[in-house]
Amino acid sequence: MGQGPAIRARRLALGRSLEDVSAATRIPVQHLESLEEDRPEDLPAGPYAAVWLRAVRRWTMTAIAPRGCRRNR
């Protein structure tokens, strides 16, 4: 089993939808579904899968601020 189920569990624990993640990461929803369901064969060829997985992991670790709050950069 890959990292997809853990990422999905974290997203759900944050109370966020796939659409929320898609808007934040600019990754299409259908590709996020493929990542969460560990279906790499449904992702585009090349480095996309690794880059997207890293982006989603980063987002799930930093998306803990309440909605509407702005983070300092």
Stockholm file with secondary structure:
# STOCKHOLM 1.0

chainA/1-73         MGQGPAIRARRLALGRSLEDVSAATRIPVQHLESLEEDRPEDLPAGPYAAVWLRAVRRWTMTAIAPRGCRRNR
#=GR chainA/1-73 SS CCSHHHHHHHHHHTTCCHHHHHHHHCCCHHHHHHHHTTCGGGSCSSTHHHHHHHHHHHHHHHTTSCTTCCCCC
#=GC SS_cons        CCSHHHHHHHHHHTTCCHHHHHHHHCCCHHHHHHHHTTCGGGSCSSTHHHHHHHHHHHHHHHTTSCTTCCCCC
//
